[in-house]
Amino acid sequence: MATWTWRFEKTDGTEVQPAVQPEEFTTQGDAESWIGEHWKDLLAGGADQVHLFEDTTAIYGPMSLHAGEA
C-alpha cells in the first residue's frame, strides 16, 4: 500500500521541520485535505512550500504556501 507524505521547505529548497506534524496518509486526497487544513500554521511555523510524495516518488511540488502568490 502506498504512503503519501509531505516535504516542507523554505523558498530556497532547504527542508524544515513542520510546525504541525503530519501523519502518513493512505490516499492523496487525505494528504491534500490535511494540507488544506494546516497550511496557515505550517506557513507561520517557517515552511514556505511543500512537495507531495507517494512513497519515494515526487507527485508535485514545490507548491507555495503563500496564498495569492502562486
All heavy atoms as TSV, in Angstrom:
chain	resi	resn	atom	element	x	y	z
A	1	MET	N	N	0.837	-1.190	0.000
A	1	MET	CA	C	0.000	0.000	0.000
A	1	MET	C	C	0.877	1.248	0.000
A	1	MET	O	O	1.855	1.327	0.720
A	1	MET	CB	C	-0.909	-0.003	1.237
A	1	MET	CG	C	-1.743	1.253	1.362
A	1	MET	SD	S	-2.824	1.235	2.801
A	1	MET	CE	C	-4.252	0.464	2.088
A	2	ALA	N	N	0.495	2.193	-0.808
A	2	ALA	CA	C	1.268	3.436	-0.924
A	2	ALA	C	C	1.074	4.311	0.310
A	2	ALA	O	O	0.028	4.285	0.950
A	2	ALA	CB	C	0.848	4.202	-2.163
A	3	THR	N	N	2.095	5.068	0.616
A	3	THR	CA	C	2.039	6.056	1.687
A	3	THR	C	C	2.317	7.424	1.082
A	3	THR	O	O	3.278	7.595	0.335
A	3	THR	CB	C	3.092	5.756	2.771
A	3	THR	OG1	O	2.834	4.451	3.297
A	3	THR	CG2	C	3.023	6.763	3.895
A	4	TRP	N	N	1.474	8.386	1.404
A	4	TRP	CA	C	1.600	9.750	0.894
A	4	TRP	C	C	2.178	10.621	1.996
A	4	TRP	O	O	1.697	10.604	3.126
A	4	TRP	CB	C	0.235	10.274	0.470
A	4	TRP	CG	C	-0.393	9.434	-0.600
A	4	TRP	CD1	C	-1.079	8.256	-0.432
A	4	TRP	CD2	C	-0.353	9.659	-2.000
A	4	TRP	NE1	N	-1.469	7.759	-1.645
A	4	TRP	CE2	C	-1.041	8.612	-2.638
A	4	TRP	CE3	C	0.195	10.672	-2.795
A	4	TRP	CZ2	C	-1.196	8.520	-4.011
A	4	TRP	CZ3	C	0.035	10.590	-4.168
A	4	TRP	CH2	C	-0.653	9.536	-4.763
A	5	THR	N	N	3.213	11.367	1.689
A	5	THR	CA	C	3.869	12.212	2.681
A	5	THR	C	C	4.181	13.578	2.079
A	5	THR	O	O	4.296	13.737	0.856
A	5	THR	CB	C	5.187	11.585	3.187
A	5	THR	OG1	O	6.035	11.319	2.063
A	5	THR	CG2	C	4.928	10.297	3.961
A	6	TRP	N	N	4.344	14.550	2.956
A	6	TRP	CA	C	4.714	15.916	2.565
A	6	TRP	C	C	6.159	16.192	2.950
A	6	TRP	O	O	6.629	15.731	3.987
A	6	TRP	CB	C	3.814	16.927	3.282
A	6	TRP	CG	C	2.398	16.900	2.826
A	6	TRP	CD1	C	1.338	16.338	3.485
A	6	TRP	CD2	C	1.874	17.455	1.625
A	6	TRP	NE1	N	0.195	16.510	2.756
A	6	TRP	CE2	C	0.484	17.197	1.615
A	6	TRP	CE3	C	2.436	18.152	0.543
A	6	TRP	CZ2	C	-0.346	17.603	0.569
A	6	TRP	CZ3	C	1.614	18.560	-0.490
A	6	TRP	CH2	C	0.239	18.291	-0.476
A	7	ARG	N	N	6.836	16.973	2.129
A	7	ARG	CA	C	8.155	17.519	2.468
A	7	ARG	C	C	7.971	19.026	2.589
A	7	ARG	O	O	7.362	19.653	1.722
A	7	ARG	CB	C	9.172	17.202	1.365
A	7	ARG	CG	C	10.530	17.879	1.575
A	7	ARG	CD	C	11.468	17.609	0.405
A	7	ARG	NE	N	12.563	18.554	0.378
A	7	ARG	CZ	C	13.776	18.318	0.874
A	7	ARG	NH1	N	14.051	17.149	1.413
A	7	ARG	NH2	N	14.713	19.241	0.812
A	8	PHE	N	N	8.493	19.597	3.652
A	8	PHE	CA	C	8.320	21.017	3.955
A	8	PHE	C	C	9.639	21.737	3.736
A	8	PHE	O	O	10.679	21.282	4.220
A	8	PHE	CB	C	7.855	21.179	5.412
A	8	PHE	CG	C	6.612	20.380	5.693
A	8	PHE	CD1	C	6.696	19.073	6.143
A	8	PHE	CD2	C	5.362	20.919	5.463
A	8	PHE	CE1	C	5.551	18.310	6.380
A	8	PHE	CE2	C	4.209	20.168	5.696
A	8	PHE	CZ	C	4.305	18.871	6.150
A	9	GLU	N	N	9.592	22.870	3.033
A	9	GLU	CA	C	10.826	23.573	2.662
A	9	GLU	C	C	10.690	25.080	2.814
A	9	GLU	O	O	9.589	25.635	2.769
A	9	GLU	CB	C	11.175	23.300	1.193
A	9	GLU	CG	C	11.457	21.862	0.865
A	9	GLU	CD	C	11.735	21.662	-0.618
A	9	GLU	OE1	O	11.448	22.562	-1.443
A	9	GLU	OE2	O	12.244	20.595	-0.952
A	10	LYS	N	N	11.867	25.711	2.928
A	10	LYS	CA	C	11.978	27.147	2.757
A	10	LYS	C	C	11.935	27.425	1.251
A	10	LYS	O	O	12.030	26.519	0.432
A	10	LYS	CB	C	13.305	27.662	3.332
A	10	LYS	CG	C	13.386	27.550	4.838
A	10	LYS	CD	C	12.291	28.336	5.482
A	10	LYS	CE	C	12.766	29.285	6.560
A	10	LYS	NZ	N	11.636	30.033	7.125
A	11	THR	N	N	11.837	28.687	0.882
A	11	THR	CA	C	11.777	29.066	-0.530
A	11	THR	C	C	12.977	28.560	-1.310
A	11	THR	O	O	12.868	28.204	-2.486
A	11	THR	CB	C	11.685	30.601	-0.661
A	11	THR	OG1	O	10.568	31.038	0.125
A	11	THR	CG2	C	11.449	31.026	-2.097
A	12	ASP	N	N	14.138	28.471	-0.653
A	12	ASP	CA	C	15.363	28.037	-1.348
A	12	ASP	C	C	15.494	26.516	-1.435
A	12	ASP	O	O	16.499	26.000	-1.925
A	12	ASP	CB	C	16.597	28.644	-0.684
A	12	ASP	CG	C	16.831	28.145	0.741
A	12	ASP	OD1	O	16.096	27.244	1.217
A	12	ASP	OD2	O	17.751	28.665	1.389
A	13	GLY	N	N	14.501	25.772	-0.951
A	13	GLY	CA	C	14.535	24.324	-1.045
A	13	GLY	C	C	15.111	23.619	0.168
A	13	GLY	O	O	15.162	22.395	0.207
A	14	THR	N	N	15.539	24.384	1.185
A	14	THR	CA	C	16.055	23.787	2.410
A	14	THR	C	C	14.910	23.146	3.182
A	14	THR	O	O	13.891	23.792	3.440
A	14	THR	CB	C	16.711	24.865	3.305
A	14	THR	OG1	O	17.712	25.542	2.547
A	14	THR	CG2	C	17.325	24.244	4.551
A	15	GLU	N	N	15.059	21.866	3.550
A	15	GLU	CA	C	13.998	21.178	4.289
A	15	GLU	C	C	13.891	21.739	5.706
A	15	GLU	O	O	14.899	22.026	6.350
A	15	GLU	CB	C	14.266	19.676	4.340
A	15	GLU	CG	C	13.091	18.897	4.903
A	15	GLU	CD	C	13.206	17.389	4.701
A	15	GLU	OE1	O	14.264	16.916	4.263
A	15	GLU	OE2	O	12.221	16.698	4.984
A	16	VAL	N	N	12.661	21.916	6.175
A	16	VAL	CA	C	12.400	22.405	7.532
A	16	VAL	C	C	11.432	21.451	8.222
A	16	VAL	O	O	10.669	20.745	7.571
A	16	VAL	CB	C	11.816	23.836	7.530
A	16	VAL	CG1	C	12.815	24.835	6.964
A	16	VAL	CG2	C	10.504	23.916	6.767
A	17	GLN	N	N	11.474	21.456	9.547
A	17	GLN	CA	C	10.523	20.666	10.326
A	17	GLN	C	C	9.193	21.409	10.360
A	17	GLN	O	O	9.164	22.611	10.618
A	17	GLN	CB	C	11.047	20.444	11.750
A	17	GLN	CG	C	12.194	19.467	11.821
A	17	GLN	CD	C	11.814	18.096	11.289
A	17	GLN	OE1	O	10.814	17.511	11.690
A	17	GLN	NE2	N	12.607	17.579	10.366
A	18	PRO	N	N	8.089	20.716	10.120
A	18	PRO	CA	C	6.796	21.389	10.103
A	18	PRO	C	C	6.317	21.770	11.496
A	18	PRO	O	O	6.605	21.072	12.467
A	18	PRO	CB	C	5.868	20.342	9.483
A	18	PRO	CG	C	6.500	19.035	9.827
A	18	PRO	CD	C	7.986	19.292	9.805
A	19	ALA	N	N	5.583	22.875	11.577
A	19	ALA	CA	C	5.010	23.330	12.848
A	19	ALA	C	C	3.925	22.372	13.320
A	19	ALA	O	O	3.696	22.231	14.518
A	19	ALA	CB	C	4.445	24.737	12.673
A	20	VAL	N	N	3.251	21.727	12.382
A	20	VAL	CA	C	2.227	20.734	12.682
A	20	VAL	C	C	2.722	19.421	12.096
A	20	VAL	O	O	2.967	19.338	10.894
A	20	VAL	CB	C	0.868	21.106	12.048
A	20	VAL	CG1	C	-0.186	20.069	12.402
A	20	VAL	CG2	C	0.433	22.497	12.472
A	21	GLN	N	N	2.927	18.408	12.929
A	21	GLN	CA	C	3.484	17.147	12.448
A	21	GLN	C	C	2.418	16.349	11.707
A	21	GLN	O	O	1.392	16.014	12.282
A	21	GLN	CB	C	4.033	16.336	13.628
A	21	GLN	CG	C	4.899	15.172	13.216
A	21	GLN	CD	C	6.140	15.592	12.439
A	21	GLN	OE1	O	6.809	16.547	12.778
A	21	GLN	NE2	N	6.435	14.879	11.380
A	22	PRO	N	N	2.648	16.056	10.429
A	22	PRO	CA	C	1.643	15.293	9.685
A	22	PRO	C	C	1.728	13.809	9.990
A	22	PRO	O	O	2.748	13.323	10.450
A	22	PRO	CB	C	2.031	15.549	8.237
A	22	PRO	CG	C	3.511	15.735	8.289
A	22	PRO	CD	C	3.793	16.430	9.602
A	23	GLU	N	N	0.634	13.138	9.707
A	23	GLU	CA	C	0.624	11.684	9.768
A	23	GLU	C	C	1.093	11.149	8.417
A	23	GLU	O	O	1.412	11.929	7.522
A	23	GLU	CB	C	-0.789	11.210	10.082
A	23	GLU	CG	C	-1.806	11.699	9.078
A	23	GLU	CD	C	-3.249	11.577	9.570
A	23	GLU	OE1	O	-3.728	12.509	10.211
A	23	GLU	OE2	O	-3.856	10.537	9.295
A	24	GLU	N	N	1.151	9.849	8.295
A	24	GLU	CA	C	1.346	9.238	6.977
A	24	GLU	C	C	-0.040	8.965	6.435
A	24	GLU	O	O	-0.882	8.388	7.133
A	24	GLU	CB	C	2.155	7.952	7.087
A	24	GLU	CG	C	3.610	8.194	7.412
A	24	GLU	CD	C	4.444	6.927	7.305
A	24	GLU	OE1	O	3.876	5.812	7.379
A	24	GLU	OE2	O	5.655	7.062	7.146
A	25	PHE	N	N	-0.278	9.398	5.217
A	25	PHE	CA	C	-1.610	9.315	4.637
A	25	PHE	C	C	-1.696	8.124	3.696
A	25	PHE	O	O	-0.726	7.776	3.031
A	25	PHE	CB	C	-1.922	10.610	3.885
A	25	PHE	CG	C	-1.792	11.828	4.750
A	25	PHE	CD1	C	-0.633	12.595	4.714
A	25	PHE	CD2	C	-2.811	12.198	5.610
A	25	PHE	CE1	C	-0.491	13.713	5.524
A	25	PHE	CE2	C	-2.679	13.316	6.428
A	25	PHE	CZ	C	-1.527	14.074	6.387
A	26	THR	N	N	-2.885	7.515	3.615
A	26	THR	CA	C	-3.071	6.344	2.763
A	26	THR	C	C	-3.656	6.717	1.405
A	26	THR	O	O	-3.704	5.880	0.507
A	26	THR	CB	C	-3.983	5.304	3.443
A	26	THR	OG1	O	-5.215	5.935	3.802
A	26	THR	CG2	C	-3.309	4.731	4.683
A	27	THR	N	N	-4.093	7.972	1.239
A	27	THR	CA	C	-4.581	8.436	-0.067
A	27	THR	C	C	-4.080	9.843	-0.327
A	27	THR	O	O	-3.803	10.610	0.608
A	27	THR	CB	C	-6.125	8.457	-0.153
A	27	THR	OG1	O	-6.615	9.499	0.692
A	27	THR	CG2	C	-6.750	7.125	0.238
A	28	GLN	N	N	-3.989	10.200	-1.600
A	28	GLN	CA	C	-3.596	11.553	-1.972
A	28	GLN	C	C	-4.630	12.556	-1.468
A	28	GLN	O	O	-4.284	13.639	-0.994
A	28	GLN	CB	C	-3.446	11.649	-3.492
A	28	GLN	CG	C	-2.975	13.017	-3.955
A	28	GLN	CD	C	-2.675	13.057	-5.445
A	28	GLN	OE1	O	-2.627	12.031	-6.117
A	28	GLN	NE2	N	-2.457	14.246	-5.965
A	29	GLY	N	N	-5.913	12.194	-1.547
A	29	GLY	CA	C	-6.969	13.089	-1.081
A	29	GLY	C	C	-6.854	13.415	0.396
A	29	GLY	O	O	-7.065	14.564	0.798
A	30	ASP	N	N	-6.521	12.413	1.212
A	30	ASP	CA	C	-6.345	12.662	2.645
A	30	ASP	C	C	-5.177	13.608	2.892
A	30	ASP	O	O	-5.254	14.508	3.732
A	30	ASP	CB	C	-6.109	11.354	3.401
A	30	ASP	CG	C	-7.367	10.508	3.533
A	30	ASP	OD1	O	-8.474	11.014	3.242
A	30	ASP	OD2	O	-7.238	9.327	3.908
A	31	ALA	N	N	-4.081	13.410	2.162
A	31	ALA	CA	C	-2.912	14.278	2.309
A	31	ALA	C	C	-3.253	15.709	1.915
A	31	ALA	O	O	-2.880	16.661	2.596
A	31	ALA	CB	C	-1.756	13.749	1.469
A	32	GLU	N	N	-3.987	15.860	0.823
A	32	GLU	CA	C	-4.347	17.200	0.351
A	32	GLU	C	C	-5.357	17.867	1.278
A	32	GLU	O	O	-5.290	19.079	1.495
A	32	GLU	CB	C	-4.855	17.121	-1.084
A	32	GLU	CG	C	-3.722	16.765	-2.041
A	32	GLU	CD	C	-4.169	16.470	-3.457
A	32	GLU	OE1	O	-5.363	16.142	-3.661
A	32	GLU	OE2	O	-3.321	16.569	-4.355
A	33	SER	N	N	-6.278	17.105	1.846
A	33	SER	CA	C	-7.217	17.668	2.820
A	33	SER	C	C	-6.457	18.177	4.043
A	33	SER	O	O	-6.749	19.261	4.564
A	33	SER	CB	C	-8.238	16.615	3.253
A	33	SER	OG	O	-9.077	16.280	2.182
A	34	TRP	N	N	-5.455	17.408	4.490
A	34	TRP	CA	C	-4.668	17.801	5.653
A	34	TRP	C	C	-3.919	19.104	5.389
A	34	TRP	O	O	-3.937	20.009	6.225
A	34	TRP	CB	C	-3.689	16.677	6.020
A	34	TRP	CG	C	-2.899	16.983	7.260
A	34	TRP	CD1	C	-3.250	16.703	8.542
A	34	TRP	CD2	C	-1.630	17.646	7.323
A	34	TRP	NE1	N	-2.279	17.153	9.401
A	34	TRP	CE2	C	-1.272	17.738	8.677
A	34	TRP	CE3	C	-0.765	18.183	6.363
A	34	TRP	CZ2	C	-0.096	18.342	9.101
A	34	TRP	CZ3	C	0.417	18.781	6.789
A	34	TRP	CH2	C	0.737	18.851	8.146
A	35	ILE	N	N	-3.280	19.227	4.227
A	35	ILE	CA	C	-2.532	20.450	3.924
A	35	ILE	C	C	-3.484	21.630	3.830
A	35	ILE	O	O	-3.160	22.740	4.243
A	35	ILE	CB	C	-1.640	20.289	2.661
A	35	ILE	CG1	C	-0.429	21.237	2.724
A	35	ILE	CG2	C	-2.401	20.543	1.384
A	35	ILE	CD1	C	0.700	20.747	3.556
A	36	GLY	N	N	-4.704	21.372	3.323
A	36	GLY	CA	C	-5.703	22.431	3.260
A	36	GLY	C	C	-6.119	22.943	4.629
A	36	GLY	O	O	-6.424	24.128	4.789
A	37	GLU	N	N	-6.109	22.062	5.612
A	37	GLU	CA	C	-6.493	22.438	6.974
A	37	GLU	C	C	-5.353	23.105	7.738
A	37	GLU	O	O	-5.601	23.908	8.647
A	37	GLU	CB	C	-6.943	21.198	7.752
A	37	GLU	CG	C	-8.232	20.593	7.239
A	37	GLU	CD	C	-8.533	19.243	7.879
A	37	GLU	OE1	O	-7.955	18.928	8.933
A	37	GLU	OE2	O	-9.350	18.496	7.300
A	38	HIS	N	N	-4.112	22.789	7.407
A	38	HIS	CA	C	-2.978	23.204	8.245
A	38	HIS	C	C	-1.990	24.160	7.587
A	38	HIS	O	O	-1.007	24.544	8.233
A	38	HIS	CB	C	-2.220	21.957	8.738
A	38	HIS	CG	C	-3.038	21.087	9.624
A	38	HIS	ND1	N	-3.380	21.417	10.912
A	38	HIS	CD2	C	-3.621	19.883	9.394
A	38	HIS	CE1	C	-4.123	20.457	11.444
A	38	HIS	NE2	N	-4.293	19.513	10.532
A	39	TRP	N	N	-2.238	24.578	6.335
A	39	TRP	CA	C	-1.210	25.354	5.629
A	39	TRP	C	C	-0.873	26.662	6.335
A	39	TRP	O	O	0.288	27.078	6.343
A	39	TRP	CB	C	-1.589	25.576	4.166
A	39	TRP	CG	C	-2.758	26.519	3.954
A	39	TRP	CD1	C	-4.073	26.182	3.873
A	39	TRP	CD2	C	-2.692	27.936	3.789
A	39	TRP	NE1	N	-4.839	27.306	3.681
A	39	TRP	CE2	C	-4.018	28.400	3.624
A	39	TRP	CE3	C	-1.640	28.865	3.775
A	39	TRP	CZ2	C	-4.311	29.753	3.440
A	39	TRP	CZ3	C	-1.942	30.211	3.590
A	39	TRP	CH2	C	-3.267	30.647	3.423
A	40	LYS	N	N	-1.845	27.327	6.965
A	40	LYS	CA	C	-1.554	28.600	7.634
A	40	LYS	C	C	-0.607	28.396	8.811
A	40	LYS	O	O	0.316	29.190	9.014
A	40	LYS	CB	C	-2.845	29.280	8.099
A	40	LYS	CG	C	-3.663	29.831	6.947
A	40	LYS	CD	C	-4.930	30.514	7.447
A	40	LYS	CE	C	-5.769	31.006	6.287
A	40	LYS	NZ	N	-7.032	31.616	6.744
A	41	ASP	N	N	-0.829	27.327	9.590
A	41	ASP	CA	C	0.056	27.038	10.716
A	41	ASP	C	C	1.445	26.648	10.230
A	41	ASP	O	O	2.454	27.009	10.840
A	41	ASP	CB	C	-0.519	25.912	11.580
A	41	ASP	CG	C	-1.799	26.339	12.305
A	41	ASP	OD1	O	-1.936	27.539	12.640
A	41	ASP	OD2	O	-2.646	25.470	12.533
A	42	LEU	N	N	1.502	25.895	9.131
A	42	LEU	CA	C	2.796	25.500	8.572
A	42	LEU	C	C	3.563	26.719	8.089
A	42	LEU	O	O	4.766	26.851	8.337
A	42	LEU	CB	C	2.582	24.515	7.422
A	42	LEU	CG	C	1.962	23.178	7.834
A	42	LEU	CD1	C	1.437	22.442	6.617
A	42	LEU	CD2	C	2.967	22.334	8.596
A	43	LEU	N	N	2.866	27.632	7.417
A	43	LEU	CA	C	3.493	28.862	6.937
A	43	LEU	C	C	3.997	29.706	8.109
A	43	LEU	O	O	5.144	30.171	8.114
A	43	LEU	CB	C	2.485	29.651	6.096
A	43	LEU	CG	C	2.960	30.972	5.504
A	43	LEU	CD1	C	4.122	30.756	4.554
A	43	LEU	CD2	C	1.805	31.659	4.775
A	44	ALA	N	N	3.159	29.864	9.128
A	44	ALA	CA	C	3.554	30.632	10.308
A	44	ALA	C	C	4.748	29.994	11.016
A	44	ALA	O	O	5.555	30.692	11.625
A	44	ALA	CB	C	2.372	30.754	11.274
A	45	GLY	N	N	4.867	28.660	10.903
A	45	GLY	CA	C	5.946	27.939	11.556
A	45	GLY	C	C	7.239	27.900	10.766
A	45	GLY	O	O	8.212	27.290	11.199
A	46	GLY	N	N	7.260	28.518	9.585
A	46	GLY	CA	C	8.524	28.638	8.858
A	46	GLY	C	C	8.619	27.883	7.553
A	46	GLY	O	O	9.642	27.967	6.879
A	47	ALA	N	N	7.592	27.136	7.165
A	47	ALA	CA	C	7.622	26.448	5.873
A	47	ALA	C	C	7.053	27.385	4.804
A	47	ALA	O	O	6.036	28.034	5.025
A	47	ALA	CB	C	6.808	25.169	5.923
A	48	ASP	N	N	7.729	27.473	3.658
A	48	ASP	CA	C	7.266	28.314	2.556
A	48	ASP	C	C	6.597	27.518	1.448
A	48	ASP	O	O	5.762	28.043	0.713
A	48	ASP	CB	C	8.439	29.095	1.947
A	48	ASP	CG	C	9.018	30.114	2.918
A	48	ASP	OD1	O	8.238	30.928	3.451
A	48	ASP	OD2	O	10.238	30.090	3.150
A	49	GLN	N	N	7.014	26.270	1.300
A	49	GLN	CA	C	6.489	25.453	0.200
A	49	GLN	C	C	6.518	23.982	0.591
A	49	GLN	O	O	7.207	23.598	1.537
A	49	GLN	CB	C	7.304	25.679	-1.076
A	49	GLN	CG	C	8.768	25.276	-0.954
A	49	GLN	CD	C	9.620	25.777	-2.103
A	49	GLN	OE1	O	9.284	26.760	-2.756
A	49	GLN	NE2	N	10.725	25.099	-2.362
A	50	VAL	N	N	5.740	23.185	-0.150
A	50	VAL	CA	C	5.651	21.755	0.130
A	50	VAL	C	C	5.753	20.951	-1.158
A	50	VAL	O	O	5.478	21.459	-2.251
A	50	VAL	CB	C	4.329	21.394	0.852
A	50	VAL	CG1	C	4.267	22.030	2.226
A	50	VAL	CG2	C	3.110	21.770	0.017
A	51	HIS	N	N	6.171	19.703	-1.013
A	51	HIS	CA	C	6.173	18.708	-2.092
A	51	HIS	C	C	5.369	17.520	-1.585
A	51	HIS	O	O	5.487	17.154	-0.416
A	51	HIS	CB	C	7.595	18.203	-2.396
A	51	HIS	CG	C	8.517	19.234	-2.931
A	51	HIS	ND1	N	8.821	19.346	-4.247
A	51	HIS	CD2	C	9.230	20.196	-2.296
A	51	HIS	CE1	C	9.685	20.332	-4.428
A	51	HIS	NE2	N	9.950	20.865	-3.245
A	52	LEU	N	N	4.592	16.901	-2.460
A	52	LEU	CA	C	3.855	15.695	-2.112
A	52	LEU	C	C	4.553	14.488	-2.730
A	52	LEU	O	O	4.918	14.524	-3.912
A	52	LEU	CB	C	2.412	15.772	-2.622
A	52	LEU	CG	C	1.529	14.568	-2.266
A	52	LEU	CD1	C	1.354	14.432	-0.753
A	52	LEU	CD2	C	0.175	14.673	-2.951
A	53	PHE	N	N	4.740	13.456	-1.927
A	53	PHE	CA	C	5.368	12.214	-2.370
A	53	PHE	C	C	4.420	11.043	-2.180
A	53	PHE	O	O	3.695	10.978	-1.180
A	53	PHE	CB	C	6.639	11.917	-1.557
A	53	PHE	CG	C	7.782	12.825	-1.883
A	53	PHE	CD1	C	7.907	14.064	-1.275
A	53	PHE	CD2	C	8.742	12.431	-2.808
A	53	PHE	CE1	C	8.962	14.903	-1.585
A	53	PHE	CE2	C	9.800	13.266	-3.117
A	53	PHE	CZ	C	9.911	14.498	-2.504
A	54	GLU	N	N	4.451	10.114	-3.135
A	54	GLU	CA	C	3.822	8.806	-2.971
A	54	GLU	C	C	4.977	7.831	-2.798
A	54	GLU	O	O	5.736	7.585	-3.735
A	54	GLU	CB	C	2.985	8.428	-4.193
A	54	GLU	CG	C	2.328	7.067	-4.046
A	54	GLU	CD	C	1.543	6.644	-5.290
A	54	GLU	OE1	O	1.586	7.353	-6.310
A	54	GLU	OE2	O	0.920	5.579	-5.230
A	55	ASP	N	N	5.124	7.326	-1.584
A	55	ASP	CA	C	6.313	6.567	-1.198
A	55	ASP	C	C	7.538	7.437	-1.488
A	55	ASP	O	O	7.669	8.490	-0.882
A	55	ASP	CB	C	6.355	5.201	-1.882
A	55	ASP	CG	C	5.184	4.312	-1.440
A	55	ASP	OD1	O	4.801	4.388	-0.255
A	55	ASP	OD2	O	4.656	3.573	-2.271
A	56	THR	N	N	8.403	7.065	-2.421
A	56	THR	CA	C	9.581	7.888	-2.702
A	56	THR	C	C	9.443	8.671	-4.006
A	56	THR	O	O	10.379	9.347	-4.424
A	56	THR	CB	C	10.846	7.005	-2.780
A	56	THR	OG1	O	10.646	6.019	-3.801
A	56	THR	CG2	C	11.111	6.314	-1.450
A	57	THR	N	N	8.285	8.593	-4.649
A	57	THR	CA	C	8.061	9.265	-5.926
A	57	THR	C	C	7.443	10.639	-5.701
A	57	THR	O	O	6.388	10.755	-5.068
A	57	THR	CB	C	7.115	8.431	-6.819
A	57	THR	OG1	O	7.672	7.132	-6.980
A	57	THR	CG2	C	6.909	9.084	-8.169
A	58	ALA	N	N	8.088	11.683	-6.229
A	58	ALA	CA	C	7.537	13.036	-6.135
A	58	ALA	C	C	6.320	13.136	-7.047
A	58	ALA	O	O	6.392	12.808	-8.228
A	58	ALA	CB	C	8.585	14.059	-6.541
A	59	ILE	N	N	5.192	13.553	-6.495
A	59	ILE	CA	C	3.956	13.712	-7.262
A	59	ILE	C	C	3.866	15.140	-7.790
A	59	ILE	O	O	3.597	15.358	-8.961
A	59	ILE	CB	C	2.725	13.370	-6.403
A	59	ILE	CG1	C	2.834	11.934	-5.873
A	59	ILE	CG2	C	1.430	13.567	-7.185
A	59	ILE	CD1	C	2.983	10.866	-6.945
A	60	TYR	N	N	4.074	16.114	-6.925
A	60	TYR	CA	C	4.159	17.507	-7.368
A	60	TYR	C	C	4.839	18.343	-6.304
A	60	TYR	O	O	5.020	17.937	-5.176
A	60	TYR	CB	C	2.802	18.094	-7.751
A	60	TYR	CG	C	1.753	18.118	-6.664
A	60	TYR	CD1	C	1.781	19.065	-5.638
A	60	TYR	CD2	C	0.704	17.219	-6.678
A	60	TYR	CE1	C	0.809	19.102	-4.656
A	60	TYR	CE2	C	-0.290	17.251	-5.713
A	60	TYR	CZ	C	-0.231	18.201	-4.699
A	60	TYR	OH	O	-1.202	18.224	-3.742
A	61	GLY	N	N	5.202	19.540	-6.714
A	61	GLY	CA	C	5.889	20.484	-5.851
A	61	GLY	C	C	7.070	21.071	-6.584
A	61	GLY	O	O	7.462	20.549	-7.627
A	62	PRO	N	N	7.590	22.174	-6.126
A	62	PRO	CA	C	7.140	22.821	-4.901
A	62	PRO	C	C	5.809	23.560	-5.105
A	62	PRO	O	O	5.566	24.138	-6.157
A	62	PRO	CB	C	8.248	23.809	-4.590
A	62	PRO	CG	C	8.855	24.126	-5.930
A	62	PRO	CD	C	8.730	22.871	-6.733
A	63	MET	N	N	4.979	23.501	-4.083
A	63	MET	CA	C	3.720	24.243	-4.051
A	63	MET	C	C	3.829	25.263	-2.929
A	63	MET	O	O	4.057	24.910	-1.778
A	63	MET	CB	C	2.544	23.288	-3.784
A	63	MET	CG	C	1.206	23.990	-3.734
A	63	MET	SD	S	-0.186	22.842	-3.486
A	63	MET	CE	C	0.014	22.400	-1.759
A	64	SER	N	N	3.694	26.533	-3.292
A	64	SER	CA	C	3.828	27.608	-2.311
A	64	SER	C	C	2.695	27.570	-1.297
A	64	SER	O	O	1.547	27.283	-1.631
A	64	SER	CB	C	3.837	28.957	-3.022
A	64	SER	OG	O	3.887	30.014	-2.069
A	65	LEU	N	N	3.017	27.893	-0.046
A	65	LEU	CA	C	2.010	28.046	0.992
A	65	LEU	C	C	1.577	29.507	1.135
A	65	LEU	O	O	0.696	29.824	1.923
A	65	LEU	CB	C	2.554	27.537	2.336
A	65	LEU	CG	C	2.876	26.053	2.403
A	65	LEU	CD1	C	3.469	25.701	3.755
A	65	LEU	CD2	C	1.639	25.207	2.129
A	66	HIS	N	N	2.193	30.393	0.359
A	66	HIS	CA	C	1.854	31.817	0.416
A	66	HIS	C	C	0.632	32.063	-0.461
A	66	HIS	O	O	0.718	32.044	-1.686
A	66	HIS	CB	C	3.043	32.664	-0.061
A	66	HIS	CG	C	4.224	32.571	0.854
A	66	HIS	ND1	N	4.397	33.389	1.946
A	66	HIS	CD2	C	5.280	31.725	0.853
A	66	HIS	CE1	C	5.515	33.068	2.571
A	66	HIS	NE2	N	6.079	32.044	1.929
A	67	ALA	N	N	-0.508	32.264	0.175
A	67	ALA	CA	C	-1.768	32.432	-0.551
A	67	ALA	C	C	-1.693	33.629	-1.489
A	67	ALA	O	O	-1.177	34.685	-1.155
A	67	ALA	CB	C	-2.912	32.637	0.444
A	68	GLY	N	N	-2.189	33.419	-2.697
A	68	GLY	CA	C	-2.237	34.505	-3.664
A	68	GLY	C	C	-0.945	34.768	-4.392
A	68	GLY	O	O	-0.900	35.612	-5.279
A	69	GLU	N	N	0.112	34.066	-4.027
A	69	GLU	CA	C	1.395	34.294	-4.693
A	69	GLU	C	C	1.696	33.212	-5.726
A	69	GLU	O	O	2.581	33.374	-6.538
A	69	GLU	CB	C	2.538	34.320	-3.665
A	69	GLU	CG	C	2.468	35.497	-2.719
A	69	GLU	CD	C	3.605	35.481	-1.717
A	69	GLU	OE1	O	4.612	34.818	-1.949
A	69	GLU	OE2	O	3.457	36.156	-0.678
A	70	ALA	N	N	0.953	32.123	-5.675
A	70	ALA	CA	C	1.224	31.009	-6.590
A	70	ALA	C	C	0.734	31.331	-7.994
A	70	ALA	O	O	-0.213	32.065	-8.178
A	70	ALA	CB	C	0.553	29.747	-6.074
